[in-house]
Amino acid sequence: MQSYSIGTFFTGLFILAFGALIVVFYQQISENIAHGVSSYDKVRLFGIIAIGIGLLIISNLHTVLLSALVNLVFPH
């Protein structure tokens, strides 16, 4: 069993906040960086995915998922 890391918590919190900012300001981001109205949903989806990844990292489940993936690809 792995111990919980406070650094992992703050990394996940940073990713979560970054994703939340993307979701809140998706229109401005899409108009200034992406291709405008046609990419509103893509930018918002990217923010929601970042929020999900941030929650996985905060709860320390990313190590479980990554180790299961590695064991699936490279069995013992």
KELOLO-388001 format. One record per residue: residue number from 0; residue in one letter; x, y, z negated of N, C-alpha, C in turn. Coordinates in Angstrom, 1 decimal. Layout:
// residues N
SITE num residuo   n_px   n_py   n_pz  ca_px  ca_py  ca_pz   c_px   c_py   c_pz
SITE NUM       a      X      Y      Z      X      Y      Z      X      Y      Z
...
END
This chain:
// residues 76
SITE num residuo   n_px   n_py   n_pz  ca_px  ca_py  ca_pz   c_px   c_py   c_pz
SITE   0       m    0.8   -1.2    0.0    0.0    0.0    0.0    0.9    1.2    0.0
SITE   1       q    0.5    2.2    0.8    1.3    3.4    0.9    0.8    4.5   -0.1
SITE   2       s    1.8    5.3   -0.5    1.4    6.4   -1.4    0.9    7.6   -0.6
SITE   3       y    0.1    8.4   -1.3   -0.4    9.6   -0.6    0.6   10.7   -0.7
SITE   4       s    0.8   11.4    0.4    1.8   12.4    0.5    1.1   13.8    0.6
SITE   5       i    1.6   14.7   -0.2    1.0   16.1   -0.3    1.4   16.8    1.0
SITE   6       g    2.5   16.5    1.6    2.9   17.1    2.9    2.0   16.7    4.0
SITE   7       t    1.5   15.4    4.0    0.6   15.0    4.9   -0.8   15.7    4.8
SITE   8       f   -1.1   16.0    3.6   -2.4   16.7    3.3   -2.3   18.1    3.9
SITE   9       f   -1.2   18.8    3.7   -1.1   20.1    4.2   -1.0   20.2    5.8
SITE  10       t   -0.3   19.1    6.3   -0.3   19.0    7.8   -1.6   18.8    8.4
SITE  11       g   -2.4   17.9    7.8   -3.8   17.7    8.2   -4.7   18.9    8.0
SITE  12       l   -4.5   19.6    6.9   -5.2   20.9    6.7   -4.9   21.9    7.7
SITE  13       f   -3.6   22.0    8.1   -3.2   23.0    9.2   -3.9   22.6   10.5
SITE  14       i   -3.9   21.3   10.9   -4.5   20.9   12.1   -6.0   21.1   12.1
SITE  15       l   -6.6   20.8   10.9   -8.0   21.1   10.8   -8.4   22.5   10.9
SITE  16       a   -7.6   23.4   10.3   -7.9   24.8   10.5   -7.7   25.3   11.9
SITE  17       f   -6.6   24.8   12.6   -6.4   25.1   14.0   -7.5   24.7   14.8
SITE  18       g   -8.1   23.5   14.6   -9.2   23.0   15.4  -10.5   23.8   15.1
SITE  19       a  -10.6   24.2   13.9  -11.8   25.0   13.5  -11.7   26.4   14.2
SITE  20       l  -10.5   27.0   14.3  -10.4   28.3   14.9  -10.7   28.1   16.4
SITE  21       i  -10.3   27.0   17.0  -10.6   26.8   18.4  -12.1   26.7   18.6
SITE  22       v  -12.8   26.0   17.7  -14.2   25.9   17.9  -14.9   27.2   17.7
SITE  23       v  -14.5   28.0   16.8  -15.1   29.3   16.6  -14.8   30.3   17.7
SITE  24       f  -13.6   30.3   18.2  -13.3   31.3   19.3  -13.1   30.6   20.6
SITE  25       y  -13.9   29.6   20.9  -13.7   28.9   22.2  -14.0   29.7   23.4
SITE  26       q  -14.9   30.7   23.3  -15.2   31.5   24.5  -14.0   32.4   24.8
SITE  27       q  -13.4   33.1   23.9  -12.3   33.9   24.1  -11.1   33.1   24.6
SITE  28       i  -10.9   32.0   24.0   -9.7   31.1   24.4   -9.9   30.7   25.8
SITE  29       s  -11.2   30.2   26.2  -11.4   29.8   27.5  -11.3   30.9   28.6
SITE  30       e  -11.7   32.1   28.2  -11.7   33.1   29.2  -10.2   33.6   29.4
SITE  31       n   -9.4   33.6   28.4   -8.1   34.1   28.4   -7.0   33.1   28.9
SITE  32       i   -7.2   31.9   28.5   -6.2   30.9   28.7   -6.6   29.9   29.8
SITE  33       a   -7.8   29.4   29.7   -8.3   28.4   30.7   -9.0   29.1   31.9
SITE  34       h   -9.9   28.4   32.5  -10.5   29.0   33.7  -11.8   29.6   33.5
SITE  35       g  -12.1   30.1   32.4  -13.4   30.8   32.2  -14.5   29.9   31.8
SITE  36       v  -15.7   30.3   32.3  -17.0   29.7   31.9  -17.0   28.2   32.1
SITE  37       s  -16.3   27.7   33.2  -16.4   26.3   33.5  -15.7   25.4   32.5
SITE  38       s  -14.8   26.0   31.7  -14.1   25.2   30.7  -14.5   25.4   29.3
SITE  39       y  -15.6   26.0   29.0  -16.1   26.3   27.6  -16.2   24.9   26.9
SITE  40       d  -16.9   24.0   27.5  -17.1   22.7   26.8  -15.8   21.9   26.6
SITE  41       k  -14.9   22.0   27.5  -13.6   21.3   27.4  -12.8   21.9   26.2
SITE  42       v  -12.8   23.2   26.1  -12.0   23.9   25.0  -12.7   23.5   23.6
SITE  43       r  -14.0   23.6   23.6  -14.7   23.2   22.4  -14.5   21.8   22.0
SITE  44       l  -14.5   20.9   23.0  -14.2   19.4   22.7  -12.8   19.2   22.2
SITE  45       f  -11.9   20.0   22.7  -10.5   19.9   22.2  -10.5   20.3   20.7
SITE  46       g  -11.2   21.3   20.4  -11.2   21.8   19.0  -11.9   20.7   18.1
SITE  47       i  -12.9   20.1   18.5  -13.6   19.1   17.7  -12.7   17.9   17.6
SITE  48       i  -12.0   17.5   18.6  -11.0   16.4   18.5   -9.9   16.7   17.5
SITE  49       a   -9.4   18.0   17.5   -8.4   18.4   16.6   -8.9   18.3   15.2
SITE  50       i  -10.2   18.7   14.9  -10.8   18.6   13.6  -10.8   17.2   13.1
SITE  51       g  -11.2   16.2   14.0  -11.3   14.8   13.7   -9.9   14.3   13.3
SITE  52       i   -8.9   14.6   14.1   -7.5   14.2   13.8   -7.0   14.8   12.5
SITE  53       g   -7.4   16.0   12.3   -7.0   16.7   11.0   -7.6   15.9    9.8
SITE  54       l   -8.9   15.5    9.9   -9.5   14.8    8.9   -8.9   13.4    8.7
SITE  55       l   -8.5   12.8    9.7   -7.8   11.5    9.6   -6.5   11.6    8.9
SITE  56       i   -5.8   12.7    9.2   -4.5   12.9    8.6   -4.6   13.3    7.1
SITE  57       i   -5.6   14.1    6.8   -5.9   14.5    5.4   -6.2   13.3    4.6
SITE  58       s   -7.0   12.4    5.1   -7.4   11.2    4.3   -6.4   10.1    4.4
SITE  59       n   -5.3   10.3    5.1   -4.2    9.4    5.2   -4.6    8.1    5.9
SITE  60       l   -5.6    8.2    6.8   -6.0    7.0    7.6   -5.2    6.9    8.9
SITE  61       h   -4.5    7.9    9.2   -3.8    7.8   10.5   -2.7    6.7   10.4
SITE  62       t   -2.1    6.5    9.3   -1.1    5.4    9.2   -1.7    4.1    9.4
SITE  63       v   -2.9    3.9    8.8   -3.6    2.6    9.0   -3.9    2.3   10.4
SITE  64       l   -4.5    3.4   11.1   -4.9    3.2   12.5   -3.6    3.0   13.4
SITE  65       l   -2.6    3.8   13.2   -1.4    3.6   14.0   -0.7    2.3   13.8
SITE  66       s   -0.7    1.8   12.5   -0.1    0.4   12.3   -0.9   -0.7   12.9
SITE  67       a   -2.3   -0.5   12.9   -3.1   -1.5   13.5   -2.9   -1.5   15.0
SITE  68       l   -2.7   -0.3   15.6   -2.5   -0.2   17.1   -1.1   -0.9   17.4
SITE  69       v   -0.1   -0.6   16.6    1.2   -1.2   16.9    1.2   -2.7   16.7
SITE  70       n    0.5   -3.2   15.7    0.3   -4.6   15.5   -0.5   -5.3   16.7
SITE  71       l   -1.4   -4.5   17.3   -2.2   -5.1   18.4   -1.3   -5.2   19.6
SITE  72       v   -0.5   -4.2   19.8    0.4   -4.2   21.0    1.6   -5.1   20.9
SITE  73       f    2.2   -5.1   19.7    3.4   -5.9   19.4    3.1   -6.9   18.3
SITE  74       p    2.5   -8.0   18.6    2.1   -8.9   17.5    3.4   -9.5   16.9
SITE  75       h    3.3  -10.0   15.6    4.4  -10.6   14.9    4.8  -11.9   15.5
END
